[in-house]
Amino acid sequence: MVKAMKYWIRIDGTSGNGPFTKEELISKYGGRLNRHTPCAKVGEDVWAELSDYFPDWQNDIFSSLDAAQGAPAPSQLPTSDFPAFLCRRYSDAYTGAHTVVLVGKIIKGTAIVLFILMLIAGFAIASGANGLVAGIGFAFACLTGIPTYVLGILVAAQGQTTLATLDTAVNSSRHLNDDDVARVLAKRFNL
């Protein structure tokens, strides 16, 4: 009868748990194991990652552990439609970023209109009175229009920052070829 190999593992910073056979490791710590769990063979003082001792686990054990932890198994990951999925995702993100920039422009336009209307109203009210009323109207127009305009600048700048981040992500994505990048950037500049 062949004696099963046993292993020590370190979970949650412990000095070492075990020794366990492969089956005992799975049954006792299955949900807490991952490829990087420190592991050592009984009789050896060398600690390595669990995946170094069990390269044959790559497809069966680690896949089942990933599935148990909610991650899709490698066979369930999209392959051929993954670039198309990323293109749609980036296109949607560009649409959102452009919307934020547009909202910032609308806020700035509203601030200018508010400033002009309040200025006209202040001077209209002051036409029969002294210059103090006109000064108060001008100050009130400035106190309302300028902060609103600055808010519009900040909102538009946030949208531009998002656009710049997306440009970097699209251009550096290793999952997209040049045609995919061109298709996504066409969406970015056509909005």
Biotite code that builds the C-alpha atoms (Angstrom):
import biotite.structure as struc

atoms = struc.array([
    struc.Atom([0.000, 0.000, 0.000], chain_id="A", res_id=1, res_name="MET", atom_name="CA", element="C"),
    struc.Atom([1.343, 3.415, -1.020], chain_id="A", res_id=2, res_name="VAL", atom_name="CA", element="C"),
    struc.Atom([1.413, 5.933, 1.760], chain_id="A", res_id=3, res_name="LYS", atom_name="CA", element="C"),
    struc.Atom([-0.236, 9.230, 0.796], chain_id="A", res_id=4, res_name="ALA", atom_name="CA", element="C"),
    struc.Atom([1.993, 12.290, 0.789], chain_id="A", res_id=5, res_name="MET", atom_name="CA", element="C"),
    struc.Atom([1.158, 14.786, 3.507], chain_id="A", res_id=6, res_name="LYS", atom_name="CA", element="C"),
    struc.Atom([1.571, 18.554, 3.529], chain_id="A", res_id=7, res_name="TYR", atom_name="CA", element="C"),
    struc.Atom([1.721, 21.421, 5.966], chain_id="A", res_id=8, res_name="TRP", atom_name="CA", element="C"),
    struc.Atom([-0.121, 24.623, 5.089], chain_id="A", res_id=9, res_name="ILE", atom_name="CA", element="C"),
    struc.Atom([-0.231, 28.119, 6.531], chain_id="A", res_id=10, res_name="ARG", atom_name="CA", element="C"),
    struc.Atom([-3.697, 29.645, 6.756], chain_id="A", res_id=11, res_name="ILE", atom_name="CA", element="C"),
    struc.Atom([-4.350, 33.115, 8.186], chain_id="A", res_id=12, res_name="ASP", atom_name="CA", element="C"),
    struc.Atom([-0.746, 33.640, 9.320], chain_id="A", res_id=13, res_name="GLY", atom_name="CA", element="C"),
    struc.Atom([-0.443, 30.428, 11.343], chain_id="A", res_id=14, res_name="THR", atom_name="CA", element="C"),
    struc.Atom([2.953, 28.791, 11.698], chain_id="A", res_id=15, res_name="SER", atom_name="CA", element="C"),
    struc.Atom([1.641, 25.614, 10.090], chain_id="A", res_id=16, res_name="GLY", atom_name="CA", element="C"),
    struc.Atom([-1.432, 23.394, 10.043], chain_id="A", res_id=17, res_name="ASN", atom_name="CA", element="C"),
    struc.Atom([-1.297, 19.708, 9.309], chain_id="A", res_id=18, res_name="GLY", atom_name="CA", element="C"),
    struc.Atom([0.042, 17.466, 8.134], chain_id="A", res_id=19, res_name="PRO", atom_name="CA", element="C"),
    struc.Atom([-2.779, 16.709, 5.664], chain_id="A", res_id=20, res_name="PHE", atom_name="CA", element="C"),
    struc.Atom([-3.224, 14.608, 2.585], chain_id="A", res_id=21, res_name="THR", atom_name="CA", element="C"),
    struc.Atom([-4.511, 16.279, -0.565], chain_id="A", res_id=22, res_name="LYS", atom_name="CA", element="C"),
    struc.Atom([-8.038, 15.031, 0.159], chain_id="A", res_id=23, res_name="GLU", atom_name="CA", element="C"),
    struc.Atom([-7.898, 16.244, 3.778], chain_id="A", res_id=24, res_name="GLU", atom_name="CA", element="C"),
    struc.Atom([-6.751, 19.682, 2.602], chain_id="A", res_id=25, res_name="LEU", atom_name="CA", element="C"),
    struc.Atom([-9.716, 19.963, 0.275], chain_id="A", res_id=26, res_name="ILE", atom_name="CA", element="C"),
    struc.Atom([-12.290, 18.727, 2.770], chain_id="A", res_id=27, res_name="SER", atom_name="CA", element="C"),
    struc.Atom([-11.006, 20.790, 5.716], chain_id="A", res_id=28, res_name="LYS", atom_name="CA", element="C"),
    struc.Atom([-9.786, 24.016, 4.057], chain_id="A", res_id=29, res_name="TYR", atom_name="CA", element="C"),
    struc.Atom([-11.294, 23.895, 0.558], chain_id="A", res_id=30, res_name="GLY", atom_name="CA", element="C"),
    struc.Atom([-13.003, 27.269, 0.696], chain_id="A", res_id=31, res_name="GLY", atom_name="CA", element="C"),
    struc.Atom([-9.938, 28.986, 2.185], chain_id="A", res_id=32, res_name="ARG", atom_name="CA", element="C"),
    struc.Atom([-7.276, 27.562, -0.136], chain_id="A", res_id=33, res_name="LEU", atom_name="CA", element="C"),
    struc.Atom([-5.974, 29.355, -3.170], chain_id="A", res_id=34, res_name="ASN", atom_name="CA", element="C"),
    struc.Atom([-3.027, 29.044, -5.512], chain_id="A", res_id=35, res_name="ARG", atom_name="CA", element="C"),
    struc.Atom([-0.831, 31.171, -3.247], chain_id="A", res_id=36, res_name="HIS", atom_name="CA", element="C"),
    struc.Atom([-1.463, 29.381, 0.073], chain_id="A", res_id=37, res_name="THR", atom_name="CA", element="C"),
    struc.Atom([1.948, 28.574, 1.660], chain_id="A", res_id=38, res_name="PRO", atom_name="CA", element="C"),
    struc.Atom([2.576, 24.823, 1.633], chain_id="A", res_id=39, res_name="CYS", atom_name="CA", element="C"),
    struc.Atom([5.418, 22.409, 2.510], chain_id="A", res_id=40, res_name="ALA", atom_name="CA", element="C"),
    struc.Atom([5.848, 18.663, 2.147], chain_id="A", res_id=41, res_name="LYS", atom_name="CA", element="C"),
    struc.Atom([6.260, 16.716, 5.359], chain_id="A", res_id=42, res_name="VAL", atom_name="CA", element="C"),
    struc.Atom([9.978, 16.158, 5.964], chain_id="A", res_id=43, res_name="GLY", atom_name="CA", element="C"),
    struc.Atom([11.049, 19.227, 3.973], chain_id="A", res_id=44, res_name="GLU", atom_name="CA", element="C"),
    struc.Atom([11.767, 22.685, 5.338], chain_id="A", res_id=45, res_name="ASP", atom_name="CA", element="C"),
    struc.Atom([10.960, 24.471, 2.074], chain_id="A", res_id=46, res_name="VAL", atom_name="CA", element="C"),
    struc.Atom([7.751, 26.472, 1.898], chain_id="A", res_id=47, res_name="TRP", atom_name="CA", element="C"),
    struc.Atom([6.256, 27.243, -1.496], chain_id="A", res_id=48, res_name="ALA", atom_name="CA", element="C"),
    struc.Atom([2.883, 28.121, -2.949], chain_id="A", res_id=49, res_name="GLU", atom_name="CA", element="C"),
    struc.Atom([0.223, 25.416, -3.053], chain_id="A", res_id=50, res_name="LEU", atom_name="CA", element="C"),
    struc.Atom([0.151, 25.578, -6.862], chain_id="A", res_id=51, res_name="SER", atom_name="CA", element="C"),
    struc.Atom([3.891, 24.718, -6.930], chain_id="A", res_id=52, res_name="ASP", atom_name="CA", element="C"),
    struc.Atom([3.242, 21.413, -5.167], chain_id="A", res_id=53, res_name="TYR", atom_name="CA", element="C"),
    struc.Atom([0.045, 20.638, -7.044], chain_id="A", res_id=54, res_name="PHE", atom_name="CA", element="C"),
    struc.Atom([0.424, 21.742, -10.668], chain_id="A", res_id=55, res_name="PRO", atom_name="CA", element="C"),
    struc.Atom([-2.009, 18.991, -11.637], chain_id="A", res_id=56, res_name="ASP", atom_name="CA", element="C"),
    struc.Atom([-4.645, 20.745, -9.526], chain_id="A", res_id=57, res_name="TRP", atom_name="CA", element="C"),
    struc.Atom([-4.673, 23.626, -11.971], chain_id="A", res_id=58, res_name="GLN", atom_name="CA", element="C"),
    struc.Atom([-7.752, 22.438, -13.858], chain_id="A", res_id=59, res_name="ASN", atom_name="CA", element="C"),
    struc.Atom([-9.687, 20.338, -11.367], chain_id="A", res_id=60, res_name="ASP", atom_name="CA", element="C"),
    struc.Atom([-9.057, 21.453, -7.780], chain_id="A", res_id=61, res_name="ILE", atom_name="CA", element="C"),
    struc.Atom([-8.390, 25.165, -8.231], chain_id="A", res_id=62, res_name="PHE", atom_name="CA", element="C"),
    struc.Atom([-11.218, 25.428, -10.752], chain_id="A", res_id=63, res_name="SER", atom_name="CA", element="C"),
    struc.Atom([-13.621, 23.845, -8.274], chain_id="A", res_id=64, res_name="SER", atom_name="CA", element="C"),
    struc.Atom([-12.270, 26.100, -5.496], chain_id="A", res_id=65, res_name="LEU", atom_name="CA", element="C"),
    struc.Atom([-12.733, 29.165, -7.698], chain_id="A", res_id=66, res_name="ASP", atom_name="CA", element="C"),
    struc.Atom([-16.271, 28.043, -8.543], chain_id="A", res_id=67, res_name="ALA", atom_name="CA", element="C"),
    struc.Atom([-17.024, 27.481, -4.852], chain_id="A", res_id=68, res_name="ALA", atom_name="CA", element="C"),
    struc.Atom([-15.796, 31.010, -4.124], chain_id="A", res_id=69, res_name="GLN", atom_name="CA", element="C"),
    struc.Atom([-17.990, 32.480, -6.873], chain_id="A", res_id=70, res_name="GLY", atom_name="CA", element="C"),
    struc.Atom([-15.373, 32.897, -9.604], chain_id="A", res_id=71, res_name="ALA", atom_name="CA", element="C"),
    struc.Atom([-16.138, 31.319, -12.959], chain_id="A", res_id=72, res_name="PRO", atom_name="CA", element="C"),
    struc.Atom([-14.169, 28.239, -13.896], chain_id="A", res_id=73, res_name="ALA", atom_name="CA", element="C"),
    struc.Atom([-11.744, 28.773, -16.801], chain_id="A", res_id=74, res_name="PRO", atom_name="CA", element="C"),
    struc.Atom([-14.012, 26.812, -19.128], chain_id="A", res_id=75, res_name="SER", atom_name="CA", element="C"),
    struc.Atom([-16.862, 29.221, -18.322], chain_id="A", res_id=76, res_name="GLN", atom_name="CA", element="C"),
    struc.Atom([-14.942, 32.382, -19.187], chain_id="A", res_id=77, res_name="LEU", atom_name="CA", element="C"),
    struc.Atom([-15.905, 34.043, -22.454], chain_id="A", res_id=78, res_name="PRO", atom_name="CA", element="C"),
    struc.Atom([-13.240, 33.687, -25.109], chain_id="A", res_id=79, res_name="THR", atom_name="CA", element="C"),
    struc.Atom([-14.296, 34.670, -28.602], chain_id="A", res_id=80, res_name="SER", atom_name="CA", element="C"),
    struc.Atom([-16.844, 37.323, -27.615], chain_id="A", res_id=81, res_name="ASP", atom_name="CA", element="C"),
    struc.Atom([-14.688, 38.889, -24.891], chain_id="A", res_id=82, res_name="PHE", atom_name="CA", element="C"),
    struc.Atom([-13.343, 41.710, -27.140], chain_id="A", res_id=83, res_name="PRO", atom_name="CA", element="C"),
    struc.Atom([-16.905, 42.480, -28.285], chain_id="A", res_id=84, res_name="ALA", atom_name="CA", element="C"),
    struc.Atom([-18.003, 42.596, -24.634], chain_id="A", res_id=85, res_name="PHE", atom_name="CA", element="C"),
    struc.Atom([-15.155, 45.007, -23.827], chain_id="A", res_id=86, res_name="LEU", atom_name="CA", element="C"),
    struc.Atom([-16.008, 47.189, -26.828], chain_id="A", res_id=87, res_name="CYS", atom_name="CA", element="C"),
    struc.Atom([-19.619, 47.495, -25.624], chain_id="A", res_id=88, res_name="ARG", atom_name="CA", element="C"),
    struc.Atom([-18.454, 48.182, -22.091], chain_id="A", res_id=89, res_name="ARG", atom_name="CA", element="C"),
    struc.Atom([-16.039, 50.923, -23.166], chain_id="A", res_id=90, res_name="TYR", atom_name="CA", element="C"),
    struc.Atom([-18.646, 52.420, -25.512], chain_id="A", res_id=91, res_name="SER", atom_name="CA", element="C"),
    struc.Atom([-21.149, 52.611, -22.655], chain_id="A", res_id=92, res_name="ASP", atom_name="CA", element="C"),
    struc.Atom([-18.500, 54.171, -20.402], chain_id="A", res_id=93, res_name="ALA", atom_name="CA", element="C"),
    struc.Atom([-17.699, 56.770, -23.071], chain_id="A", res_id=94, res_name="TYR", atom_name="CA", element="C"),
    struc.Atom([-21.403, 57.601, -23.357], chain_id="A", res_id=95, res_name="THR", atom_name="CA", element="C"),
    struc.Atom([-21.558, 58.138, -19.582], chain_id="A", res_id=96, res_name="GLY", atom_name="CA", element="C"),
    struc.Atom([-18.448, 60.324, -19.565], chain_id="A", res_id=97, res_name="ALA", atom_name="CA", element="C"),
    struc.Atom([-19.744, 62.423, -22.462], chain_id="A", res_id=98, res_name="HIS", atom_name="CA", element="C"),
    struc.Atom([-23.010, 62.857, -20.566], chain_id="A", res_id=99, res_name="THR", atom_name="CA", element="C"),
    struc.Atom([-21.136, 64.197, -17.529], chain_id="A", res_id=100, res_name="VAL", atom_name="CA", element="C"),
    struc.Atom([-19.266, 66.674, -19.761], chain_id="A", res_id=101, res_name="VAL", atom_name="CA", element="C"),
    struc.Atom([-22.590, 67.752, -21.315], chain_id="A", res_id=102, res_name="LEU", atom_name="CA", element="C"),
    struc.Atom([-24.159, 68.284, -17.870], chain_id="A", res_id=103, res_name="VAL", atom_name="CA", element="C"),
    struc.Atom([-21.172, 70.463, -16.933], chain_id="A", res_id=104, res_name="GLY", atom_name="CA", element="C"),
    struc.Atom([-21.682, 72.554, -20.087], chain_id="A", res_id=105, res_name="LYS", atom_name="CA", element="C"),
    struc.Atom([-25.393, 72.914, -19.305], chain_id="A", res_id=106, res_name="ILE", atom_name="CA", element="C"),
    struc.Atom([-24.577, 74.095, -15.764], chain_id="A", res_id=107, res_name="ILE", atom_name="CA", element="C"),
    struc.Atom([-22.105, 76.664, -17.137], chain_id="A", res_id=108, res_name="LYS", atom_name="CA", element="C"),
    struc.Atom([-24.670, 77.913, -19.666], chain_id="A", res_id=109, res_name="GLY", atom_name="CA", element="C"),
    struc.Atom([-27.310, 78.160, -16.965], chain_id="A", res_id=110, res_name="THR", atom_name="CA", element="C"),
    struc.Atom([-24.881, 80.140, -14.784], chain_id="A", res_id=111, res_name="ALA", atom_name="CA", element="C"),
    struc.Atom([-24.286, 82.665, -17.576], chain_id="A", res_id=112, res_name="ILE", atom_name="CA", element="C"),
    struc.Atom([-28.027, 83.066, -18.214], chain_id="A", res_id=113, res_name="VAL", atom_name="CA", element="C"),
    struc.Atom([-28.701, 83.467, -14.470], chain_id="A", res_id=114, res_name="LEU", atom_name="CA", element="C"),
    struc.Atom([-25.957, 86.074, -14.165], chain_id="A", res_id=115, res_name="PHE", atom_name="CA", element="C"),
    struc.Atom([-27.306, 88.114, -17.092], chain_id="A", res_id=116, res_name="ILE", atom_name="CA", element="C"),
    struc.Atom([-30.936, 87.891, -15.929], chain_id="A", res_id=117, res_name="LEU", atom_name="CA", element="C"),
    struc.Atom([-30.064, 88.900, -12.363], chain_id="A", res_id=118, res_name="MET", atom_name="CA", element="C"),
    struc.Atom([-27.896, 91.728, -13.625], chain_id="A", res_id=119, res_name="LEU", atom_name="CA", element="C"),
    struc.Atom([-30.702, 93.039, -15.859], chain_id="A", res_id=120, res_name="ILE", atom_name="CA", element="C"),
    struc.Atom([-33.243, 92.691, -13.031], chain_id="A", res_id=121, res_name="ALA", atom_name="CA", element="C"),
    struc.Atom([-30.927, 94.501, -10.610], chain_id="A", res_id=122, res_name="GLY", atom_name="CA", element="C"),
    struc.Atom([-30.385, 97.410, -12.991], chain_id="A", res_id=123, res_name="PHE", atom_name="CA", element="C"),
    struc.Atom([-34.099, 97.552, -13.844], chain_id="A", res_id=124, res_name="ALA", atom_name="CA", element="C"),
    struc.Atom([-35.004, 97.806, -10.164], chain_id="A", res_id=125, res_name="ILE", atom_name="CA", element="C"),
    struc.Atom([-32.262, 100.370, -9.590], chain_id="A", res_id=126, res_name="ALA", atom_name="CA", element="C"),
    struc.Atom([-33.316, 102.582, -12.523], chain_id="A", res_id=127, res_name="SER", atom_name="CA", element="C"),
    struc.Atom([-35.491, 104.707, -10.293], chain_id="A", res_id=128, res_name="GLY", atom_name="CA", element="C"),
    struc.Atom([-33.291, 104.396, -7.208], chain_id="A", res_id=129, res_name="ALA", atom_name="CA", element="C"),
    struc.Atom([-29.708, 105.152, -6.355], chain_id="A", res_id=130, res_name="ASN", atom_name="CA", element="C"),
    struc.Atom([-26.526, 103.311, -7.362], chain_id="A", res_id=131, res_name="GLY", atom_name="CA", element="C"),
    struc.Atom([-26.481, 101.295, -4.114], chain_id="A", res_id=132, res_name="LEU", atom_name="CA", element="C"),
    struc.Atom([-29.375, 99.130, -5.328], chain_id="A", res_id=133, res_name="VAL", atom_name="CA", element="C"),
    struc.Atom([-27.581, 98.541, -8.659], chain_id="A", res_id=134, res_name="ALA", atom_name="CA", element="C"),
    struc.Atom([-24.434, 97.530, -6.745], chain_id="A", res_id=135, res_name="GLY", atom_name="CA", element="C"),
    struc.Atom([-26.425, 95.080, -4.609], chain_id="A", res_id=136, res_name="ILE", atom_name="CA", element="C"),
    struc.Atom([-28.008, 93.617, -7.767], chain_id="A", res_id=137, res_name="GLY", atom_name="CA", element="C"),
    struc.Atom([-24.573, 93.222, -9.347], chain_id="A", res_id=138, res_name="PHE", atom_name="CA", element="C"),
    struc.Atom([-23.170, 91.578, -6.191], chain_id="A", res_id=139, res_name="ALA", atom_name="CA", element="C"),
    struc.Atom([-26.147, 89.203, -5.994], chain_id="A", res_id=140, res_name="PHE", atom_name="CA", element="C"),
    struc.Atom([-25.705, 88.267, -9.667], chain_id="A", res_id=141, res_name="ALA", atom_name="CA", element="C"),
    struc.Atom([-22.005, 87.573, -9.047], chain_id="A", res_id=142, res_name="CYS", atom_name="CA", element="C"),
    struc.Atom([-22.691, 85.540, -5.883], chain_id="A", res_id=143, res_name="LEU", atom_name="CA", element="C"),
    struc.Atom([-25.132, 83.354, -7.811], chain_id="A", res_id=144, res_name="THR", atom_name="CA", element="C"),
    struc.Atom([-23.567, 83.177, -11.273], chain_id="A", res_id=145, res_name="GLY", atom_name="CA", element="C"),
    struc.Atom([-19.879, 82.706, -10.494], chain_id="A", res_id=146, res_name="ILE", atom_name="CA", element="C"),
    struc.Atom([-20.185, 79.721, -8.078], chain_id="A", res_id=147, res_name="PRO", atom_name="CA", element="C"),
    struc.Atom([-22.663, 78.060, -10.431], chain_id="A", res_id=148, res_name="THR", atom_name="CA", element="C"),
    struc.Atom([-20.262, 78.549, -13.335], chain_id="A", res_id=149, res_name="TYR", atom_name="CA", element="C"),
    struc.Atom([-17.383, 77.096, -11.273], chain_id="A", res_id=150, res_name="VAL", atom_name="CA", element="C"),
    struc.Atom([-19.600, 74.099, -10.433], chain_id="A", res_id=151, res_name="LEU", atom_name="CA", element="C"),
    struc.Atom([-20.144, 73.574, -14.152], chain_id="A", res_id=152, res_name="GLY", atom_name="CA", element="C"),
    struc.Atom([-16.391, 73.690, -14.737], chain_id="A", res_id=153, res_name="ILE", atom_name="CA", element="C"),
    struc.Atom([-15.821, 71.071, -12.028], chain_id="A", res_id=154, res_name="LEU", atom_name="CA", element="C"),
    struc.Atom([-18.506, 68.738, -13.389], chain_id="A", res_id=155, res_name="VAL", atom_name="CA", element="C"),
    struc.Atom([-17.171, 69.050, -16.953], chain_id="A", res_id=156, res_name="ALA", atom_name="CA", element="C"),
    struc.Atom([-13.612, 68.464, -15.696], chain_id="A", res_id=157, res_name="ALA", atom_name="CA", element="C"),
    struc.Atom([-14.734, 65.253, -13.980], chain_id="A", res_id=158, res_name="GLN", atom_name="CA", element="C"),
    struc.Atom([-16.175, 64.041, -17.276], chain_id="A", res_id=159, res_name="GLY", atom_name="CA", element="C"),
    struc.Atom([-12.953, 64.942, -19.104], chain_id="A", res_id=160, res_name="GLN", atom_name="CA", element="C"),
    struc.Atom([-10.922, 63.056, -16.484], chain_id="A", res_id=161, res_name="THR", atom_name="CA", element="C"),
    struc.Atom([-13.095, 60.001, -17.017], chain_id="A", res_id=162, res_name="THR", atom_name="CA", element="C"),
    struc.Atom([-12.604, 60.310, -20.786], chain_id="A", res_id=163, res_name="LEU", atom_name="CA", element="C"),
    struc.Atom([-8.822, 60.471, -20.340], chain_id="A", res_id=164, res_name="ALA", atom_name="CA", element="C"),
    struc.Atom([-8.875, 57.415, -18.076], chain_id="A", res_id=165, res_name="THR", atom_name="CA", element="C"),
    struc.Atom([-10.955, 55.503, -20.596], chain_id="A", res_id=166, res_name="LEU", atom_name="CA", element="C"),
    struc.Atom([-8.579, 56.502, -23.414], chain_id="A", res_id=167, res_name="ASP", atom_name="CA", element="C"),
    struc.Atom([-5.695, 55.045, -21.428], chain_id="A", res_id=168, res_name="THR", atom_name="CA", element="C"),
    struc.Atom([-7.612, 51.860, -20.624], chain_id="A", res_id=169, res_name="ALA", atom_name="CA", element="C"),
    struc.Atom([-8.671, 51.303, -24.241], chain_id="A", res_id=170, res_name="VAL", atom_name="CA", element="C"),
    struc.Atom([-5.246, 51.991, -25.727], chain_id="A", res_id=171, res_name="ASN", atom_name="CA", element="C"),
    struc.Atom([-3.431, 49.783, -23.222], chain_id="A", res_id=172, res_name="SER", atom_name="CA", element="C"),
    struc.Atom([-5.903, 46.883, -23.171], chain_id="A", res_id=173, res_name="SER", atom_name="CA", element="C"),
    struc.Atom([-4.216, 43.624, -24.075], chain_id="A", res_id=174, res_name="ARG", atom_name="CA", element="C"),
    struc.Atom([-7.601, 42.115, -24.890], chain_id="A", res_id=175, res_name="HIS", atom_name="CA", element="C"),
    struc.Atom([-8.335, 44.435, -27.817], chain_id="A", res_id=176, res_name="LEU", atom_name="CA", element="C"),
    struc.Atom([-6.639, 44.390, -31.202], chain_id="A", res_id=177, res_name="ASN", atom_name="CA", element="C"),
    struc.Atom([-6.071, 47.536, -33.286], chain_id="A", res_id=178, res_name="ASP", atom_name="CA", element="C"),
    struc.Atom([-9.428, 47.206, -35.083], chain_id="A", res_id=179, res_name="ASP", atom_name="CA", element="C"),
    struc.Atom([-11.283, 46.915, -31.761], chain_id="A", res_id=180, res_name="ASP", atom_name="CA", element="C"),
    struc.Atom([-9.457, 49.968, -30.387], chain_id="A", res_id=181, res_name="VAL", atom_name="CA", element="C"),
    struc.Atom([-10.325, 51.958, -33.527], chain_id="A", res_id=182, res_name="ALA", atom_name="CA", element="C"),
    struc.Atom([-13.989, 50.930, -33.232], chain_id="A", res_id=183, res_name="ARG", atom_name="CA", element="C"),
    struc.Atom([-14.157, 51.998, -29.575], chain_id="A", res_id=184, res_name="VAL", atom_name="CA", element="C"),
    struc.Atom([-12.362, 55.299, -30.209], chain_id="A", res_id=185, res_name="LEU", atom_name="CA", element="C"),
    struc.Atom([-14.727, 56.027, -33.109], chain_id="A", res_id=186, res_name="ALA", atom_name="CA", element="C"),
    struc.Atom([-17.544, 55.885, -30.561], chain_id="A", res_id=187, res_name="LYS", atom_name="CA", element="C"),
    struc.Atom([-15.562, 58.188, -28.273], chain_id="A", res_id=188, res_name="ARG", atom_name="CA", element="C"),
    struc.Atom([-15.125, 60.896, -30.923], chain_id="A", res_id=189, res_name="PHE", atom_name="CA", element="C"),
    struc.Atom([-18.561, 60.572, -32.552], chain_id="A", res_id=190, res_name="ASN", atom_name="CA", element="C"),
    struc.Atom([-20.490, 61.589, -29.451], chain_id="A", res_id=191, res_name="LEU", atom_name="CA", element="C"),
])
